[in-house]
Amino acid sequence: MEYRRLGRTDLKVSVICLGTMTWGEQNTEAEGHAQMDHAIEQGVNFFDTAELYAIPPRPETQGSTERIIGSWFKARKNRDKVILASKVCGRGGNTWFRDDKSPTRVTRKQIFEAVDKSLQRLQTDYIDLYQLHFPERPIQWGSNPTRFSREAYARAADETDIAEQLDAFADVVKAGKIRHLGLSNESGWGTMRFVTDSEARGTPRVQSIQNAYNLLNRTFETALAEIALREDVGLLAYSPLAQGYLTGKYLDGARPAGARTTLFDRGQRYQTEGAEAAIKRYIALAREAGLDPAQMALAFVNSRSFVTANIIGATTMEQLRTDIASIDVKLSPEVEAKIDAIHQLVGNPCP
């Protein structure tokens, strides 16, 4: 396993990070425990979860993933072996997270309530990396930037300023409940505001940003990659297999039993015009190079200099073994050149 420094902290995290969002929905507690056991055996020391999980978000399963991790910590007594990341919800309309049934916002009250509940479910007294799952302010994210809407970025009347958010997170750090702060689904503007405001106010500095990044969506490279490298706010890449679409299992309308899109029909981000043609090109390249398509896609993400960790997710042990083993796959300059050539032709069909 390879390890990289998390931001400007003293933590070294495994390049392969274990994603957990299926536990409590597609995976049982026992299966979650088995995945964590195997990941630890392979040198993975970085786990990522969220108060939102399991996915898809439902009141009945909310928090189940953290509870599964907590029961594993209790049974294995190995909290010190894991660098644990979780997340607090950003601005949203769901009302089942908070005791007073308020829609989620990033306010001092909600931050403290969220972190206390996560700590209880996780059966730990601290979280190593606490991430803002999505921004407090209205923002157009996870969609094609060519469909820019001024209204999507209009300031909300009840918006909590970034400085106020940082002050609240600083108090949570002082209380010893979290060690470091991270962002997720954030823009270049938002990331730099968090960096500059934290430096000006002496509050905890963001150490990472968790955004989607894969062969079908390399938009992170446009502006955020420079921020990641110059400001030491490394990418924790989620959806490196484009929700499984880059394995080829959904090609030609296939819907394998038990697969996420089959069960929940939530794959629209990877069903855009041009997506399937792009996927076929990448899979053909993998086969030409004698590589497993999933491992080629993951190895590409692993190799990027602005990536701190690659968040994999699996519902079967076979998938997990394949994904973790991608750390040993090194792409040749020729294969990388061909990947870039395909990217020049197809662009980012699934931003």
C-alpha positions as a Python dict, from the first residue, in 0.01 Angstrom:
ca = {
    (1, 'M'): (0, 0, 0),
    (2, 'E'): (109, 357, -65),
    (3, 'Y'): (51, 640, 184),
    (4, 'R'): (23, 1015, 132),
    (5, 'R'): (11, 1309, 367),
    (6, 'L'): (-334, 1446, 444),
    (7, 'G'): (-310, 1818, 371),
    (8, 'R'): (-67, 1983, 611),
    (9, 'T'): (-138, 1742, 896),
    (10, 'D'): (91, 1475, 1037),
    (11, 'L'): (-144, 1200, 916),
    (12, 'K'): (-39, 959, 642),
    (13, 'V'): (-342, 802, 476),
    (14, 'S'): (-356, 506, 241),
    (15, 'V'): (-405, 600, -124),
    (16, 'I'): (-692, 352, -127),
    (17, 'C'): (-964, 479, 105),
    (18, 'L'): (-1249, 246, 198),
    (19, 'G'): (-1585, 395, 106),
    (20, 'T'): (-1876, 268, 314),
    (21, 'M'): (-2201, 416, 187),
    (22, 'T'): (-2362, 83, 91),
    (23, 'W'): (-2344, -59, 443),
    (24, 'G'): (-2687, -71, 596),
    (25, 'E'): (-2860, -80, 256),
    (26, 'Q'): (-2689, -308, 2),
    (27, 'N'): (-2455, -460, 260),
    (28, 'T'): (-2528, -610, 600),
    (29, 'E'): (-2338, -536, 919),
    (30, 'A'): (-2148, -865, 886),
    (31, 'E'): (-2047, -779, 529),
    (32, 'G'): (-1933, -433, 636),
    (33, 'H'): (-1721, -589, 910),
    (34, 'A'): (-1570, -835, 661),
    (35, 'Q'): (-1482, -551, 423),
    (36, 'M'): (-1309, -355, 699),
    (37, 'D'): (-1118, -664, 813),
    (38, 'H'): (-991, -726, 460),
    (39, 'A'): (-906, -361, 399),
    (40, 'I'): (-698, -342, 716),
    (41, 'E'): (-516, -662, 619),
    (42, 'Q'): (-425, -499, 286),
    (43, 'G'): (-282, -188, 449),
    (44, 'V'): (-584, 40, 408),
    (45, 'N'): (-594, 273, 708),
    (46, 'F'): (-843, 534, 582),
    (47, 'F'): (-1223, 489, 602),
    (48, 'D'): (-1482, 741, 478),
    (49, 'T'): (-1843, 767, 594),
    (50, 'A'): (-2111, 1032, 659),
    (51, 'E'): (-2414, 1104, 872),
    (52, 'L'): (-2610, 1084, 544),
    (53, 'Y'): (-2531, 716, 480),
    (54, 'A'): (-2652, 457, 383),
    (55, 'I'): (-2725, 554, 23),
    (56, 'P'): (-2983, 619, -109),
    (57, 'P'): (-3066, 846, 184),
    (58, 'R'): (-3377, 740, 375),
    (59, 'P'): (-3494, 807, 731),
    (60, 'E'): (-3504, 433, 796),
    (61, 'T'): (-3135, 377, 714),
    (62, 'Q'): (-2981, 713, 807),
    (63, 'G'): (-2678, 664, 1030),
    (64, 'S'): (-2668, 288, 974),
    (65, 'T'): (-2326, 300, 810),
    (66, 'E'): (-2171, 482, 1105),
    (67, 'R'): (-2335, 234, 1343),
    (68, 'I'): (-2178, -57, 1153),
    (69, 'I'): (-1835, 104, 1177),
    (70, 'G'): (-1896, 167, 1547),
    (71, 'S'): (-1986, -194, 1619),
    (72, 'W'): (-1670, -301, 1435),
    (73, 'F'): (-1455, -67, 1645),
    (74, 'K'): (-1615, -209, 1959),
    (75, 'A'): (-1561, -569, 1851),
    (76, 'R'): (-1207, -529, 1715),
    (77, 'K'): (-1083, -268, 1966),
    (78, 'N'): (-867, -111, 1695),
    (79, 'R'): (-985, 250, 1668),
    (80, 'D'): (-619, 359, 1671),
    (81, 'K'): (-553, 166, 1349),
    (82, 'V'): (-795, 373, 1141),
    (83, 'I'): (-794, 731, 1016),
    (84, 'L'): (-1165, 797, 1014),
    (85, 'A'): (-1345, 1054, 799),
    (86, 'S'): (-1712, 1146, 830),
    (87, 'K'): (-1931, 1429, 708),
    (88, 'V'): (-2199, 1671, 817),
    (89, 'C'): (-2482, 1750, 576),
    (90, 'G'): (-2480, 2085, 402),
    (91, 'R'): (-2782, 2282, 287),
    (92, 'G'): (-3067, 2045, 216),
    (93, 'G'): (-3439, 1989, 249),
    (94, 'N'): (-3435, 1661, 442),
    (95, 'T'): (-3576, 1698, 793),
    (96, 'W'): (-3498, 1364, 957),
    (97, 'F'): (-3139, 1446, 1061),
    (98, 'R'): (-3207, 1702, 1332),
    (99, 'D'): (-3407, 1663, 1652),
    (100, 'D'): (-3619, 1970, 1581),
    (101, 'K'): (-3692, 1847, 1223),
    (102, 'S'): (-3523, 2149, 1067),
    (103, 'P'): (-3386, 2122, 713),
    (104, 'T'): (-3011, 2074, 724),
    (105, 'R'): (-2795, 2386, 744),
    (106, 'V'): (-2436, 2442, 850),
    (107, 'T'): (-2503, 2638, 1166),
    (108, 'R'): (-2325, 2613, 1501),
    (109, 'K'): (-2619, 2431, 1658),
    (110, 'Q'): (-2651, 2180, 1376),
    (111, 'I'): (-2274, 2115, 1356),
    (112, 'F'): (-2257, 2028, 1724),
    (113, 'E'): (-2570, 1812, 1708),
    (114, 'A'): (-2443, 1628, 1400),
    (115, 'V'): (-2096, 1556, 1533),
    (116, 'D'): (-2227, 1436, 1870),
    (117, 'K'): (-2466, 1194, 1701),
    (118, 'S'): (-2194, 1066, 1469),
    (119, 'L'): (-1956, 1008, 1762),
    (120, 'Q'): (-2226, 812, 1943),
    (121, 'R'): (-2300, 593, 1640),
    (122, 'L'): (-1930, 543, 1567),
    (123, 'Q'): (-1856, 454, 1931),
    (124, 'T'): (-1553, 681, 1935),
    (125, 'D'): (-1466, 1009, 2102),
    (126, 'Y'): (-1304, 1173, 1799),
    (127, 'I'): (-1321, 1189, 1420),
    (128, 'D'): (-993, 1243, 1236),
    (129, 'L'): (-1135, 1429, 935),
    (130, 'Y'): (-1477, 1596, 951),
    (131, 'Q'): (-1601, 1708, 610),
    (132, 'L'): (-1873, 1945, 500),
    (133, 'H'): (-2064, 1706, 272),
    (134, 'F'): (-2197, 1979, 44),
    (135, 'P'): (-2198, 2357, 77),
    (136, 'E'): (-2418, 2559, 309),
    (137, 'R'): (-2473, 2816, 35),
    (138, 'P'): (-2685, 2745, -274),
    (139, 'I'): (-2455, 2612, -546),
    (140, 'Q'): (-2487, 2432, -877),
    (141, 'W'): (-2280, 2116, -831),
    (142, 'G'): (-2275, 1775, -991),
    (143, 'S'): (-2407, 1910, -1318),
    (144, 'N'): (-2277, 2041, -1646),
    (145, 'P'): (-2119, 2385, -1598),
    (146, 'T'): (-2240, 2486, -1944),
    (147, 'R'): (-2589, 2499, -1789),
    (148, 'F'): (-2477, 2784, -1565),
    (149, 'S'): (-2761, 2956, -1387),
    (150, 'R'): (-2717, 3287, -1206),
    (151, 'E'): (-3010, 3196, -984),
    (152, 'A'): (-2834, 2876, -872),
    (153, 'Y'): (-2565, 3090, -706),
    (154, 'A'): (-2790, 3360, -557),
    (155, 'R'): (-2726, 3427, -189),
    (156, 'A'): (-2989, 3274, 37),
    (157, 'A'): (-3145, 3490, 306),
    (158, 'D'): (-3055, 3236, 577),
    (159, 'E'): (-2707, 3160, 446),
    (160, 'T'): (-2436, 3105, 708),
    (161, 'D'): (-2115, 3285, 615),
    (162, 'I'): (-1805, 3073, 569),
    (163, 'A'): (-1635, 3265, 850),
    (164, 'E'): (-1917, 3170, 1088),
    (165, 'Q'): (-1894, 2807, 981),
    (166, 'L'): (-1520, 2807, 1046),
    (167, 'D'): (-1569, 2957, 1393),
    (168, 'A'): (-1812, 2678, 1480),
    (169, 'F'): (-1581, 2406, 1347),
    (170, 'A'): (-1295, 2563, 1544),
    (171, 'D'): (-1494, 2515, 1864),
    (172, 'V'): (-1558, 2150, 1776),
    (173, 'V'): (-1184, 2103, 1724),
    (174, 'K'): (-1109, 2272, 2057),
    (175, 'A'): (-1354, 2035, 2222),
    (176, 'G'): (-1147, 1743, 2089),
    (177, 'K'): (-1435, 1596, 1890),
    (178, 'I'): (-1270, 1635, 1550),
    (179, 'R'): (-905, 1669, 1455),
    (180, 'H'): (-915, 1819, 1106),
    (181, 'L'): (-1159, 1980, 863),
    (182, 'G'): (-1235, 1891, 502),
    (183, 'L'): (-1471, 1993, 221),
    (184, 'S'): (-1677, 1795, -27),
    (185, 'N'): (-1864, 1878, -349),
    (186, 'E'): (-1704, 2220, -334),
    (187, 'S'): (-1605, 2473, -601),
    (188, 'G'): (-1278, 2654, -657),
    (189, 'W'): (-1423, 2977, -517),
    (190, 'G'): (-1557, 2805, -207),
    (191, 'T'): (-1233, 2616, -142),
    (192, 'M'): (-1022, 2930, -159),
    (193, 'R'): (-1262, 3121, 65),
    (194, 'F'): (-1233, 2848, 326),
    (195, 'V'): (-853, 2856, 297),
    (196, 'T'): (-813, 3234, 309),
    (197, 'D'): (-1077, 3290, 578),
    (198, 'S'): (-924, 3023, 800),
    (199, 'E'): (-581, 3179, 764),
    (200, 'A'): (-714, 3527, 838),
    (201, 'R'): (-913, 3414, 1143),
    (202, 'G'): (-671, 3156, 1280),
    (203, 'T'): (-932, 2881, 1258),
    (204, 'P'): (-867, 2522, 1143),
    (205, 'R'): (-750, 2503, 783),
    (206, 'V'): (-924, 2269, 539),
    (207, 'Q'): (-700, 1973, 460),
    (208, 'S'): (-885, 1801, 178),
    (209, 'I'): (-1166, 1822, -71),
    (210, 'Q'): (-1383, 1524, -164),
    (211, 'N'): (-1521, 1565, -516),
    (212, 'A'): (-1613, 1329, -797),
    (213, 'Y'): (-1321, 1241, -1023),
    (214, 'N'): (-1297, 967, -1284),
    (215, 'L'): (-1231, 907, -1653),
    (216, 'L'): (-1576, 1043, -1741),
    (217, 'N'): (-1543, 1350, -1520),
    (218, 'R'): (-1203, 1519, -1504),
    (219, 'T'): (-1345, 1865, -1436),
    (220, 'F'): (-1143, 1880, -1112),
    (221, 'E'): (-836, 1935, -1330),
    (222, 'T'): (-967, 2267, -1465),
    (223, 'A'): (-913, 2481, -1155),
    (224, 'L'): (-927, 2274, -840),
    (225, 'A'): (-617, 2066, -916),
    (226, 'E'): (-397, 2375, -892),
    (227, 'I'): (-557, 2467, -560),
    (228, 'A'): (-506, 2112, -435),
    (229, 'L'): (-135, 2123, -518),
    (230, 'R'): (-49, 2480, -423),
    (231, 'E'): (-263, 2496, -109),
    (232, 'D'): (-214, 2134, 8),
    (233, 'V'): (-586, 2064, -5),
    (234, 'G'): (-562, 1725, -173),
    (235, 'L'): (-844, 1550, -355),
    (236, 'L'): (-1026, 1258, -196),
    (237, 'A'): (-1169, 1127, -520),
    (238, 'Y'): (-1514, 975, -499),
    (239, 'S'): (-1694, 777, -768),
    (240, 'P'): (-1362, 672, -933),
    (241, 'L'): (-1551, 402, -1125),
    (242, 'A'): (-1838, 637, -1211),
    (243, 'Q'): (-2080, 441, -991),
    (244, 'G'): (-1963, 121, -1158),
    (245, 'Y'): (-2029, 235, -1513),
    (246, 'L'): (-1656, 224, -1600),
    (247, 'T'): (-1652, -151, -1532),
    (248, 'G'): (-1878, -195, -1835),
    (249, 'K'): (-2147, -380, -1642),
    (250, 'Y'): (-2422, -141, -1755),
    (251, 'L'): (-2330, -133, -2124),
    (252, 'D'): (-2603, -183, -2384),
    (253, 'G'): (-2874, -138, -2123),
    (254, 'A'): (-2762, -424, -1899),
    (255, 'R'): (-2891, -411, -1543),
    (256, 'P'): (-2717, -679, -1334),
    (257, 'A'): (-2908, -812, -1035),
    (258, 'G'): (-2810, -638, -713),
    (259, 'A'): (-2624, -351, -883),
    (260, 'R'): (-2691, 1, -760),
    (261, 'T'): (-2852, 137, -1077),
    (262, 'T'): (-3064, -178, -1104),
    (263, 'L'): (-3189, -140, -749),
    (264, 'F'): (-3228, 235, -718),
    (265, 'D'): (-3218, 391, -1067),
    (266, 'R'): (-2980, 661, -942),
    (267, 'G'): (-2723, 647, -1222),
    (268, 'Q'): (-2847, 938, -1433),
    (269, 'R'): (-2518, 1125, -1388),
    (270, 'Y'): (-2353, 850, -1593),
    (271, 'Q'): (-2630, 805, -1846),
    (272, 'T'): (-2576, 1134, -2028),
    (273, 'E'): (-2547, 1166, -2403),
    (274, 'G'): (-2206, 1043, -2510),
    (275, 'A'): (-2134, 859, -2183),
    (276, 'E'): (-2174, 506, -2315),
    (277, 'A'): (-1961, 574, -2623),
    (278, 'A'): (-1687, 711, -2397),
    (279, 'I'): (-1710, 411, -2164),
    (280, 'K'): (-1672, 173, -2459),
    (281, 'R'): (-1355, 352, -2569),
    (282, 'Y'): (-1197, 325, -2224),
    (283, 'I'): (-1293, -41, -2185),
    (284, 'A'): (-1153, -121, -2529),
    (285, 'L'): (-827, 48, -2431),
    (286, 'A'): (-806, -153, -2108),
    (287, 'R'): (-855, -478, -2293),
    (288, 'E'): (-602, -379, -2557),
    (289, 'A'): (-350, -313, -2278),
    (290, 'G'): (-434, -638, -2099),
    (291, 'L'): (-581, -457, -1800),
    (292, 'D'): (-897, -505, -1601),
    (293, 'P'): (-1117, -204, -1693),
    (294, 'A'): (-1193, -126, -1329),
    (295, 'Q'): (-828, -143, -1230),
    (296, 'M'): (-723, 78, -1521),
    (297, 'A'): (-977, 342, -1419),
    (298, 'L'): (-869, 325, -1055),
    (299, 'A'): (-498, 322, -1138),
    (300, 'F'): (-548, 642, -1337),
    (301, 'V'): (-696, 814, -1033),
    (302, 'N'): (-427, 671, -803),
    (303, 'S'): (-156, 816, -1024),
    (304, 'R'): (-269, 1181, -1016),
    (305, 'S'): (-37, 1410, -820),
    (306, 'F'): (-326, 1614, -676),
    (307, 'V'): (-502, 1305, -536),
    (308, 'T'): (-450, 1226, -169),
    (309, 'A'): (-676, 922, -167),
    (310, 'N'): (-904, 727, -398),
    (311, 'I'): (-1234, 632, -233),
    (312, 'I'): (-1341, 289, -350),
    (313, 'G'): (-1673, 127, -275),
    (314, 'A'): (-1772, -236, -317),
    (315, 'T'): (-2072, -453, -244),
    (316, 'T'): (-1889, -786, -286),
    (317, 'M'): (-1556, -912, -159),
    (318, 'E'): (-1451, -988, -516),
    (319, 'Q'): (-1505, -624, -611),
    (320, 'L'): (-1318, -510, -301),
    (321, 'R'): (-1016, -730, -376),
    (322, 'T'): (-1002, -606, -735),
    (323, 'D'): (-1030, -242, -632),
    (324, 'I'): (-767, -253, -358),
    (325, 'A'): (-529, -440, -589),
    (326, 'S'): (-538, -142, -826),
    (327, 'I'): (-266, 10, -608),
    (328, 'D'): (-24, -235, -770),
    (329, 'V'): (-127, -142, -1126),
    (330, 'K'): (98, 119, -1285),
    (331, 'L'): (-10, 264, -1617),
    (332, 'S'): (255, 289, -1884),
    (333, 'P'): (319, 626, -2052),
    (334, 'E'): (166, 479, -2367),
    (335, 'V'): (-159, 387, -2190),
    (336, 'E'): (-175, 728, -2022),
    (337, 'A'): (-126, 897, -2359),
    (338, 'K'): (-412, 692, -2505),
    (339, 'I'): (-635, 782, -2210),
    (340, 'D'): (-563, 1149, -2271),
    (341, 'A'): (-630, 1105, -2643),
    (342, 'I'): (-973, 959, -2566),
    (343, 'H'): (-1037, 1243, -2322),
    (344, 'Q'): (-957, 1497, -2594),
    (345, 'L'): (-1224, 1335, -2811),
    (346, 'V'): (-1500, 1275, -2555),
    (347, 'G'): (-1430, 1541, -2291),
    (348, 'N'): (-1624, 1519, -1965),
    (349, 'P'): (-1960, 1363, -2057),
    (350, 'C'): (-2059, 1314, -1692),
    (351, 'P'): (-1966, 1622, -1484),
}
